[in-house]
Structures are given as C-alpha cells and as structure tokens.
Amino acid sequence: MSEHEVLIVGGGPTGLMLAGELALAGVDAAIVERRSSQYLAGARAGGLHARTIEVLDQRGIAERFISAGQVAQVAGFAATRLDISDFPTRHPYGLGLWQNHIERLLAAWVEELAVTVYRGEEVTGLAQDDSGVDLHLADGRIRRGNYVVGCDGGRSLVRKAAGIDFPGWDPTTSALIAEVEMTGKPEFGVHQNAFGIHSFGRREYEIVDGKVVYPDTGPVGVMVTEEHVGPATEPKLADLKTALKAACGTDYGAHSPIWISRFTDMTRQAAAYRAGRVLLAGDAAHVHAPDGGQGLNLGVQDAVNLGWKLGLVVKGRAPETLLDTYHAERHPVAARVLRNTMAQTALRRPDPRIKAAGEVISELLAMEEPRKRFAGMQSGLDVHYSLGEGHALLGRRIPDVDLSTQDGPLTVYSLLHDARPLLLNLGVPGAFDTVPRPDWLKLVDARYNGSWELPVLGEIPAPSAVLIRPDGHVAWVGNGTESGLGDATARWFGTAGERGFGPHGDQRHQ
C-alpha cells in the first residue's frame, strides 16, 4: 500500500510549485528532499519572468513575491534588453529575486497547504510496478507512492533510474559563480573582453531609475568564464582565483568563499517526460545555459501544467492518457528554450565575427515586431499549446481582465486561485446553466466590455465564453453556441455526474 498518492523528489522551486498544485487538487502529495532544511547555499537563479508572476497571481500569491523583489525589465536576448512595459498584462515586467527567497516563499505557501515534506532523505533508486513506485533511500528505507515526479535537477537520479534518455549536447564553455570576500575592488557590472564575459556585484541591491545600485560593503558576487571547460567536480577557491587571474589579470584578493559553483552550456532534454508512473519536471527534464534566466521559470510552469492533470488522474476523474498531454505541451516549450539559449551562448563568444553578428541581432531586436516576438518568448507570455484550429485564445493564456459579476468586481485570475477549471460565460446570463458538467468545473456568468489583447498578436475578437484550464490556458472558446464544449470538457476534465474536487465542493458564481 502506498504511503502517498504522489511523491515529489526534490524541494526546489519546481517541486514546491508542484506540491502546491497537487494539494489544491486534493492529492496527498509529499516532497522527498535531501537537504535537511530549505536553506540554499548561494543565490542561484535571480528572478521571475512575467508569465511566472502571472502563474503565481493565478494562485493568489504573486504579491508575496513582488513585495520581496525588485520590479525590473528582465527579458532579454543575448546583450539586448527587451522592454515589455507596453505588453497587455497586469505584470508587464520581471522581478529581481534570488532563488533562496523564491524557495522560501514557495515553501511557506506549501506549508499553509499542509503538504508533507521529508527532509534529509536522499533517493538512491526506484522500482515501479502496475500500482505504484518504490523510492529507495540511502538509509535503506523505502517510500512508496502511486506516482513519482522527479524534480531533482539536471543530474536527476529519478530520470536515470526510470531509464529515460537525456539526449543533447555536451558543454563547450563553463563559468564559475561565487560569493567571496575580496581585498581588491572590482568594477561592478557585466564586462566582456577577449577572454569572455565576467561580472561582479552583491547579492543585496536596489534598482533605481533602471540601474542596479549595490551597497558599499559585503561579500562580492562573481561570475567568470573559465579558460577551458571545467570538470564535473565541485570547484574550489583555487579554481576561482585561477579563472579570475586568467580573465581579469588579478584575483582581487578573493578569500573566505561563502559558496562556489560552476555552470556550463550543456544542453539536454529528456526524450520523454513520462515513463509509466514516473514523470519529470524542471531541470530533471531539461538543462541549458542560463542565458535569459529562463530555467527556474520553465520548471515552475512545468509544474503548473502537470499538477492539475496528475490530480485528475490520481483521483480517477481522467484516464492516464491525460498525462501524455504534459509531454506533448511542455516538451516543445522547453525545446524552444534550449534553442534560444544555444543561440545566445554562441553570440557571447569572444570573436570579432560573432560580435558583428550580435550587433546585427541587436539592430533587428530594436525593431517593433522582432522585439515583441522575442520578448513574448523570453517572458513566457506567448506560450501556445496546440489544441486545434479556432479562436486566437485557444491554447493560449487567458488575459487577467476585470469582470463584473453579481458578486461584485472580480478578475479572471482571482477565479483560478483554487486551481479548478472554469467555464466563464460572457454572454447571456444563465446560457450554460443546463449544460452537463463535472462538479469540479466552476461556472461563472460575467461581463467584460473592454478590448481583448494578447502579447505579440495584439487585439483579438471578443469571445462569448471560454473554458479555462487550471493552468490558465484556454481549452475552448465559445462563438455564441455550445458547439464543441461537451467534447472539450470531457477531454480535459471528465464527464458530468462524477462528484468532488479535493477539499472543494461545487461552486457557482452569478
């Protein structure tokens, strides 16, 4: 007998987000994390893109992150910043916020949802059968779940144990990142010379008039390109000092490291995101260079796509084939990120011809249409799942428009806080009252008289009704009739007559 319906291996941002999604779906999920606490050595990822902020807004927790971070224009391609302040979203910006703070805030949310977290437990293997998966721990114990999701990073033990191939490209360059004390005073900011790219700063900072302002004291954050691709072993202070001397001519008296790590441009993607009862999300499913700051955001959005689907399957409300749509939808999104990070890595090579190519790219991105196209991609706001032909909204994120209802003014995203699917009727009130639907599908009658606009695409025709998935993507668009609604509802959310949705009962808004 299984201890939990789902075991999540890894308590980083992806695992935490998935745990929250499953809890909202009423699933008994638990995180198995090898760290003894949520403490994260080092800053790691440094921010959130607009679509990730929207995803957090869909769960009612975005303000926790916004108040802790620095609002800024963070989208960019290679050396070109891409301003999205004119994009049609409630959050036309990114957020400067280190990963340790992101994890802290997600962990607090997960704790509120009463998710079980097993800390200090290292997974060494797994075995699955027709009814579940056994996780083998380093201390000899076994934990069992009906399903297991590997959110355990690029070197994922879960992926390897499940026999999932990880094809791609080996690294061609590497860099060291660290926080150290320095007796010297490097020039803060990002620099490029014939050797490569390097940068200096401090973990704490403020953004004033679009510029980063650092305090005068404290450890220095360093990124320095290595002369040769470094080994897979953990780097030491001596490695950092050697790399600094080669790139900058001095090591700036670096000493007393708080942490040191290495990243590369290795680019790989899991051949399948699912093997039976084992699934992958985040870096376990895809690794790439950090250019554009897309990795953490990609993982969080993986979790939001997977969570509700796995919840419906675990609860017996949908067939296991629903899980195949997770790979079908998210694999192409990650493949596009792998492609654009490889391109950005190439553009930062210290070669005059590459520099010329980068300058040409920058000129193109200064033009309106290329800027919007690339900014939509980098921010995640243009993600489109292929759900067939039809209205421009189909398969895309629903805009967070302001609604008028008999319960008062509401936003679309406020109706998604409980992660339930939503049938939003924007036409004649009561038009869908007699339409068969499962009890966990909310029906809301509302009015919205403003224009409908999507990033990159621009203004689109107003829908008369929309069927919105818990991840905020549109599964059906009405044109004044019910045509196709029954098929879309059954495909994604089960059929009428089945009851219950986790901790929620039926819900009806006027």
C-alpha positions as CSV (number, residue, x, y, z in Angstrom):
1,M,0.0,0.0,0.0
2,S,1.3,3.5,-0.9
3,E,2.2,6.0,1.7
4,H,1.2,8.9,-0.5
5,E,-0.6,9.3,-3.8
6,V,2.3,11.3,-5.3
7,L,5.9,11.5,-4.1
8,I,7.9,14.5,-5.4
9,V,11.7,14.1,-5.4
10,G,13.3,17.5,-4.9
11,G,12.1,20.5,-2.9
12,G,13.4,23.3,-5.2
13,P,11.0,25.8,-7.0
14,T,9.6,23.2,-9.4
15,G,9.0,20.6,-6.7
16,L,7.4,23.1,-4.3
17,M,5.1,24.5,-7.0
18,L,4.0,21.1,-8.0
19,A,3.3,20.2,-4.3
20,G,1.1,23.2,-4.0
21,E,-0.8,22.4,-7.2
22,L,-1.4,18.8,-6.1
23,A,-2.5,20.0,-2.7
24,L,-5.1,22.3,-4.3
25,A,-6.3,19.3,-6.3
26,G,-6.9,17.4,-3.0
27,V,-4.0,15.0,-3.7
28,D,-2.0,13.5,-0.8
29,A,1.5,14.6,-2.1
30,A,4.8,14.6,-0.2
31,I,8.2,16.1,-1.0
32,V,11.3,14.0,-0.5
33,E,14.2,16.4,-0.2
34,R,17.9,15.5,0.6
35,R,18.6,18.9,2.2
36,S,17.9,19.0,5.9
37,S,16.3,22.4,5.6
38,Q,15.1,24.8,2.9
39,Y,18.4,26.7,3.2
40,L,20.1,27.1,-0.1
41,A,23.8,27.8,-0.4
42,G,24.2,30.6,-2.8
43,A,21.8,32.8,-4.8
44,R,21.4,30.6,-7.9
45,A,18.6,31.8,-10.2
46,G,18.0,35.5,-10.0
47,G,14.4,36.3,-10.9
48,L,11.0,35.7,-12.3
49,H,9.6,36.4,-15.7
50,A,6.2,38.0,-16.4
51,R,4.3,34.7,-17.1
52,T,5.6,33.1,-13.9
53,I,4.4,36.1,-12.0
54,E,1.0,35.7,-13.7
55,V,1.0,32.0,-12.7
56,L,1.6,33.0,-9.1
57,D,-1.2,35.6,-9.4
58,Q,-3.5,32.8,-10.6
59,R,-3.0,31.2,-7.2
60,G,-3.3,34.4,-5.2
61,I,0.3,34.6,-4.0
62,A,2.0,36.9,-6.5
63,E,2.1,39.9,-4.2
64,R,4.3,37.9,-1.7
65,F,7.0,37.7,-4.3
66,I,6.5,41.2,-5.8
67,S,6.9,42.8,-2.3
68,A,10.1,40.8,-1.7
69,G,11.8,41.5,-5.0
70,Q,12.8,44.3,-7.4
71,V,10.4,45.1,-10.3
72,A,12.5,45.5,-13.5
73,Q,12.6,44.8,-17.2
74,V,14.5,41.5,-17.2
75,A,13.6,40.0,-20.5
76,G,16.5,40.0,-23.0
77,F,18.2,38.2,-25.8
78,A,22.0,38.0,-25.7
79,A,23.2,41.5,-24.9
80,T,19.8,43.2,-25.9
81,R,17.3,44.1,-23.2
82,L,13.7,43.7,-24.3
83,D,11.2,46.1,-22.7
84,I,7.7,44.6,-22.1
85,S,6.2,47.6,-20.3
86,D,3.7,48.0,-23.2
87,F,2.6,44.4,-23.1
88,P,-1.1,43.7,-22.3
89,T,-0.6,42.0,-18.9
90,R,-1.2,43.1,-15.3
91,H,2.6,42.4,-14.8
92,P,4.5,43.9,-17.8
93,Y,7.8,43.4,-16.1
94,G,10.1,40.8,-14.4
95,L,11.2,40.5,-10.9
96,G,14.7,40.5,-9.5
97,L,14.5,38.0,-6.7
98,W,17.2,35.4,-5.8
99,Q,16.2,31.7,-5.7
100,N,16.7,31.3,-2.0
101,H,13.9,33.9,-1.5
102,I,11.7,32.3,-4.1
103,E,12.1,28.9,-2.4
104,R,11.4,30.4,1.0
105,L,8.1,32.0,-0.2
106,L,7.0,28.9,-2.0
107,A,7.8,26.7,1.0
108,A,5.7,28.9,3.2
109,W,2.8,28.5,0.8
110,V,3.2,24.8,0.7
111,E,3.3,24.7,4.5
112,E,0.0,26.5,4.6
113,L,-1.4,23.8,2.3
114,A,-0.2,21.2,4.8
115,V,2.0,19.3,2.4
116,T,4.2,16.7,4.0
117,V,8.0,17.3,3.5
118,Y,10.5,14.6,4.3
119,R,13.9,16.3,4.8
120,G,17.3,14.8,4.9
121,E,16.3,11.9,2.7
122,E,18.4,11.0,-0.3
123,V,16.9,8.8,-3.0
124,T,19.3,6.2,-4.4
125,G,16.9,4.2,-6.7
126,L,13.4,3.4,-7.6
127,A,11.3,0.5,-8.9
128,Q,7.8,0.8,-10.3
129,D,5.0,-1.8,-10.8
130,D,1.4,-1.6,-12.0
131,S,0.1,0.1,-8.9
132,G,2.9,2.4,-7.7
133,V,6.6,3.3,-7.3
134,D,9.0,2.4,-4.6
135,L,11.7,5.0,-3.8
136,H,14.8,3.5,-2.3
137,L,16.6,5.8,0.2
138,A,20.2,6.0,1.2
139,D,19.5,4.7,4.7
140,G,17.9,1.5,3.4
141,R,14.2,2.6,3.8
142,I,11.6,2.6,1.1
143,R,8.9,5.2,0.5
144,R,6.0,4.3,-1.9
145,G,3.7,6.5,-3.9
146,N,1.2,5.8,-6.6
147,Y,3.2,8.2,-8.8
148,V,6.6,9.7,-8.5
149,V,7.7,13.1,-10.1
150,G,11.4,13.8,-10.4
151,C,12.1,17.4,-9.7
152,D,15.7,16.6,-8.7
153,G,17.7,18.7,-11.1
154,G,19.9,18.2,-14.1
155,R,21.7,15.1,-12.7
156,S,18.3,13.6,-11.8
157,L,18.5,10.2,-10.1
158,V,14.8,9.7,-10.9
159,R,15.4,10.2,-14.6
160,K,18.3,7.8,-14.7
161,A,16.6,5.2,-12.6
162,A,13.5,5.4,-14.8
163,G,15.6,4.7,-17.9
164,I,14.7,7.9,-19.7
165,D,17.2,9.1,-22.2
166,F,18.7,12.6,-22.0
167,P,20.0,13.4,-25.4
168,G,21.6,16.7,-26.3
169,W,25.0,18.4,-26.5
170,D,28.0,18.4,-24.2
171,P,29.3,21.7,-22.8
172,T,31.6,23.9,-24.9
173,T,32.2,26.6,-22.2
174,S,31.9,26.9,-18.5
175,A,31.9,29.7,-15.9
176,L,32.4,29.9,-12.1
177,I,29.9,31.8,-9.9
178,A,30.6,32.5,-6.3
179,E,30.2,34.8,-3.3
180,V,33.6,35.7,-1.7
181,E,35.2,38.3,0.3
182,M,37.7,40.5,-1.6
183,T,40.5,42.8,-0.6
184,G,40.5,44.4,-4.0
185,K,37.7,46.4,-5.6
186,P,36.5,45.1,-8.9
187,E,34.3,47.2,-11.1
188,F,30.7,46.1,-10.6
189,G,28.6,45.2,-13.6
190,V,28.9,42.9,-16.6
191,H,32.2,43.1,-18.6
192,Q,33.4,41.4,-21.8
193,N,36.9,41.2,-23.1
194,A,38.8,38.9,-25.5
195,F,38.6,36.2,-22.9
196,G,34.9,36.1,-22.3
197,I,32.2,37.5,-20.1
198,H,32.6,38.2,-16.4
199,S,30.6,40.2,-13.8
200,F,30.8,41.5,-10.2
201,G,28.1,42.6,-7.9
202,R,26.5,41.9,-4.5
203,R,23.5,39.8,-3.5
204,E,21.6,42.7,-2.0
205,Y,20.8,45.6,-4.4
206,E,18.3,48.1,-5.4
207,I,17.1,49.2,-8.8
208,V,17.0,53.0,-9.0
209,D,15.9,54.6,-12.3
210,G,16.5,51.3,-14.1
211,K,20.0,51.0,-12.7
212,V,21.4,48.5,-10.2
213,V,22.8,50.1,-7.0
214,Y,24.8,47.9,-4.7
215,P,25.8,48.6,-1.0
216,D,29.3,49.5,-0.2
217,T,30.1,46.5,1.9
218,G,29.5,42.8,2.0
219,P,30.7,39.7,0.0
220,V,31.1,40.1,-3.7
221,G,29.2,38.0,-6.2
222,V,31.4,36.9,-9.1
223,M,30.8,35.2,-12.4
224,V,33.9,34.5,-14.5
225,T,34.3,32.5,-17.7
226,E,36.9,29.7,-17.4
227,E,39.7,29.3,-20.0
228,H,38.7,25.6,-20.6
229,V,35.5,23.7,-19.7
230,G,35.8,22.8,-16.1
231,P,35.4,19.3,-14.6
232,A,32.2,17.9,-13.1
233,T,33.8,18.1,-9.6
234,E,32.9,20.8,-7.2
235,P,35.1,23.9,-7.7
236,K,37.4,25.3,-5.0
237,L,38.7,28.7,-4.2
238,A,41.9,28.0,-6.1
239,D,39.9,27.3,-9.2
240,L,38.1,30.7,-8.9
241,K,41.4,32.6,-8.3
242,T,43.0,30.9,-11.3
243,A,40.0,31.8,-13.5
244,L,40.0,35.4,-12.3
245,K,43.7,35.9,-12.9
246,A,43.3,34.5,-16.5
247,A,40.3,36.6,-17.3
248,C,41.0,39.8,-15.4
249,G,44.7,39.7,-14.6
250,T,44.1,39.6,-10.9
251,D,42.1,37.6,-8.4
252,Y,41.2,40.8,-6.4
253,G,42.4,39.1,-3.2
254,A,39.4,36.7,-3.2
255,H,39.1,34.8,0.1
256,S,36.6,33.3,2.5
257,P,34.2,31.9,0.0
258,I,30.6,31.5,1.0
259,W,29.9,29.3,-1.9
260,I,31.3,28.4,-5.3
261,S,29.6,26.7,-8.2
262,R,30.1,26.0,-11.9
263,F,27.7,26.2,-14.8
264,T,28.1,25.2,-18.4
265,D,26.2,25.5,-21.7
266,M,25.4,21.8,-21.7
267,T,22.1,21.4,-23.4
268,R,20.0,18.3,-23.0
269,Q,16.3,17.4,-22.9
270,A,14.6,14.2,-21.7
271,A,13.4,12.1,-24.6
272,A,10.1,11.5,-22.6
273,Y,8.7,13.4,-19.7
274,R,6.9,10.2,-18.5
275,A,7.8,6.6,-18.1
276,G,4.8,4.7,-16.7
277,R,4.2,6.1,-13.2
278,V,7.3,8.2,-13.2
279,L,7.3,11.8,-14.5
280,L,9.9,14.6,-14.8
281,A,9.7,18.3,-14.4
282,G,12.1,21.2,-14.3
283,D,15.9,20.7,-14.7
284,A,15.3,16.9,-14.5
285,A,13.6,17.2,-17.8
286,H,15.8,19.9,-19.5
287,V,19.1,21.6,-18.9
288,H,20.6,24.5,-20.8
289,A,22.8,27.6,-20.4
290,P,21.4,30.2,-18.0
291,D,21.2,32.9,-20.7
292,G,17.9,34.8,-20.4
293,G,17.2,33.5,-16.9
294,Q,14.6,31.0,-18.2
295,G,15.3,27.8,-16.3
296,L,13.6,28.3,-13.0
297,N,10.6,29.9,-14.7
298,L,10.4,26.9,-17.2
299,G,10.3,24.5,-14.3
300,V,7.6,26.3,-12.3
301,Q,5.4,26.4,-15.4
302,D,6.1,22.7,-16.0
303,A,4.7,22.1,-12.5
304,V,1.5,24.2,-13.2
305,N,0.9,22.3,-16.4
306,L,1.3,18.9,-14.8
307,G,-0.3,19.4,-11.4
308,W,-4.0,19.6,-12.2
309,K,-3.6,16.8,-14.8
310,L,-1.9,14.5,-12.4
311,G,-4.5,15.4,-9.8
312,L,-7.4,14.4,-12.1
313,V,-5.7,11.1,-12.9
314,V,-4.8,10.2,-9.3
315,K,-8.4,10.9,-8.3
316,G,-9.8,8.7,-11.1
317,R,-11.5,11.5,-12.8
318,A,-9.5,11.3,-16.0
319,P,-7.7,8.5,-17.8
320,E,-3.9,8.1,-17.6
321,T,-3.7,9.3,-21.2
322,L,-4.3,12.8,-19.9
323,L,-0.7,12.7,-18.6
324,D,0.6,12.3,-22.2
325,T,-0.6,15.8,-22.9
326,Y,2.0,17.0,-20.4
327,H,4.9,15.9,-22.6
328,A,3.1,16.9,-25.7
329,E,2.6,20.5,-24.5
330,R,5.7,21.2,-22.4
331,H,8.4,19.4,-24.4
332,P,8.2,21.8,-27.4
333,V,8.2,24.8,-25.0
334,A,11.5,23.6,-23.4
335,A,12.9,22.7,-26.8
336,R,12.4,26.3,-27.9
337,V,14.3,27.5,-24.7
338,L,17.1,25.1,-25.5
339,R,17.3,26.6,-29.0
340,N,17.4,30.2,-27.9
341,T,19.9,29.6,-25.1
342,M,22.3,27.9,-27.5
343,A,21.9,30.8,-29.9
344,Q,22.6,33.3,-27.0
345,T,25.7,31.3,-25.9
346,A,27.1,31.4,-29.4
347,L,26.6,35.2,-29.5
348,R,28.6,35.8,-26.4
349,R,31.8,34.1,-27.7
350,P,34.8,36.4,-27.8
351,D,35.2,36.5,-31.6
352,P,35.0,39.6,-33.8
353,R,32.8,37.9,-36.3
354,I,30.4,36.7,-33.5
355,K,30.4,40.3,-32.1
356,A,29.4,41.6,-35.5
357,A,26.5,39.0,-35.7
358,G,25.4,40.1,-32.2
359,E,25.4,43.8,-33.3
360,V,23.2,42.8,-36.2
361,I,20.8,40.9,-33.9
362,S,20.6,43.9,-31.6
363,E,19.7,46.1,-34.5
364,L,16.9,43.7,-35.5
365,L,15.6,43.5,-32.0
366,A,15.3,47.3,-31.8
367,M,12.5,47.0,-34.4
368,E,9.0,46.7,-33.1
369,E,7.9,43.3,-34.5
370,P,11.1,41.4,-33.6
371,R,11.2,43.0,-30.1
372,K,7.6,41.9,-29.4
373,R,8.2,38.4,-30.8
374,F,11.4,37.7,-28.8
375,A,10.1,39.5,-25.7
376,G,7.0,37.3,-25.8
377,M,9.2,34.2,-26.0
378,Q,11.6,35.2,-23.2
379,S,8.9,36.3,-20.8
380,G,6.8,33.2,-21.4
381,L,3.8,35.3,-22.3
382,D,3.4,33.9,-25.8
383,V,3.3,30.1,-24.9
384,H,0.7,28.5,-27.2
385,Y,-0.4,24.8,-26.8
386,S,-1.6,23.3,-30.0
387,L,-5.2,22.5,-29.3
388,G,-6.5,22.7,-32.8
389,E,-7.8,25.4,-35.1
390,G,-10.1,28.1,-33.9
391,H,-10.1,31.4,-32.0
392,A,-6.8,33.1,-31.2
393,L,-7.3,32.4,-27.5
394,L,-7.4,28.6,-27.9
395,G,-4.4,27.1,-26.3
396,R,-3.1,30.4,-25.0
397,R,-3.1,32.1,-21.6
398,I,-6.3,33.8,-20.6
399,P,-5.7,37.6,-20.0
400,D,-6.5,38.7,-16.5
401,V,-9.3,41.0,-17.4
402,D,-11.6,42.8,-15.0
403,L,-15.0,41.3,-14.7
404,S,-18.4,42.5,-13.5
405,T,-20.4,39.8,-11.7
406,Q,-23.4,39.7,-9.3
407,D,-20.8,39.0,-6.6
408,G,-19.1,42.3,-7.5
409,P,-16.0,43.1,-9.5
410,L,-13.6,40.2,-10.0
411,T,-10.5,39.4,-12.1
412,V,-10.2,36.3,-14.1
413,Y,-7.2,35.2,-12.1
414,S,-9.0,35.5,-8.8
415,L,-11.4,32.8,-10.1
416,L,-8.4,30.5,-10.6
417,H,-7.0,30.7,-7.0
418,D,-8.3,27.2,-6.1
419,A,-6.8,25.7,-9.3
420,R,-10.2,24.5,-10.5
421,P,-11.3,24.6,-14.2
422,L,-13.6,27.5,-15.1
423,L,-16.3,27.9,-17.6
424,L,-16.6,31.7,-18.0
425,N,-19.8,32.8,-19.6
426,L,-19.5,36.4,-21.0
427,G,-22.8,36.3,-22.9
428,V,-26.4,35.9,-21.9
429,P,-26.5,35.1,-18.1
430,G,-27.7,31.5,-17.5
431,A,-26.9,30.4,-21.0
432,F,-24.9,27.4,-19.7
433,D,-26.9,26.5,-16.6
434,T,-28.3,23.3,-18.1
435,V,-25.1,22.2,-19.8
436,P,-23.9,18.9,-18.2
437,R,-20.5,19.4,-16.4
438,P,-18.5,17.7,-13.7
439,D,-19.0,19.2,-10.3
440,W,-15.4,20.4,-10.0
441,L,-15.8,22.7,-13.1
442,K,-16.9,26.1,-11.9
443,L,-19.4,28.1,-14.0
444,V,-19.3,31.9,-13.7
445,D,-21.6,34.4,-15.5
446,A,-19.8,37.8,-16.0
447,R,-19.5,40.8,-18.2
448,Y,-16.4,42.4,-19.7
449,N,-16.8,45.2,-22.2
450,G,-13.2,46.1,-22.8
451,S,-10.9,45.0,-25.7
452,W,-9.2,41.7,-25.8
453,E,-5.5,41.8,-26.5
454,L,-2.7,39.2,-26.4
455,P,1.1,39.8,-26.3
456,V,2.7,39.6,-29.7
457,L,-0.6,39.0,-31.5
458,G,-2.4,42.2,-30.5
459,E,-6.1,42.7,-30.4
460,I,-8.4,39.7,-31.0
461,P,-12.1,39.1,-31.3
462,A,-14.1,39.1,-28.1
463,P,-15.2,35.6,-27.0
464,S,-18.7,34.9,-25.8
465,A,-17.5,32.2,-23.4
466,V,-14.2,30.5,-22.5
467,L,-13.3,27.2,-20.9
468,I,-10.2,27.8,-18.8
469,R,-7.9,25.1,-17.5
470,P,-6.4,25.4,-14.0
471,D,-3.1,26.4,-15.6
472,G,-4.8,29.5,-17.1
473,H,-4.7,28.2,-20.7
474,V,-7.9,28.2,-22.8
475,A,-9.4,24.8,-23.8
476,W,-12.5,26.1,-25.7
477,V,-13.8,29.4,-27.0
478,G,-17.5,30.0,-27.5
479,N,-18.9,31.7,-30.5
480,G,-22.4,32.2,-29.2
481,T,-23.2,28.4,-29.1
482,E,-22.3,25.4,-27.1
483,S,-20.7,23.7,-30.1
484,G,-17.6,21.7,-29.0
485,L,-18.0,22.5,-25.4
486,G,-19.0,19.0,-24.3
487,D,-16.1,17.4,-26.1
488,A,-13.6,19.9,-24.7
489,T,-14.9,19.4,-21.2
490,A,-14.8,15.6,-21.4
491,R,-11.3,15.7,-22.9
492,W,-9.8,17.8,-20.2
493,F,-11.9,17.5,-17.1
494,G,-14.0,14.3,-17.2
495,T,-17.8,13.9,-17.6
496,A,-20.9,15.2,-15.8
497,G,-22.2,13.1,-12.9
498,E,-18.8,12.5,-11.2
499,R,-18.5,14.3,-7.9
500,G,-16.0,16.0,-5.7
501,F,-12.8,18.0,-6.2
502,G,-10.4,17.7,-3.4
503,P,-11.3,20.0,-0.4
504,H,-13.8,22.0,-2.5
505,G,-17.5,21.4,-3.0
506,D,-19.5,22.7,-6.0
507,Q,-19.2,26.4,-6.6
508,R,-21.5,28.7,-8.7
509,H,-21.0,32.4,-9.3
510,Q,-23.6,34.7,-10.7
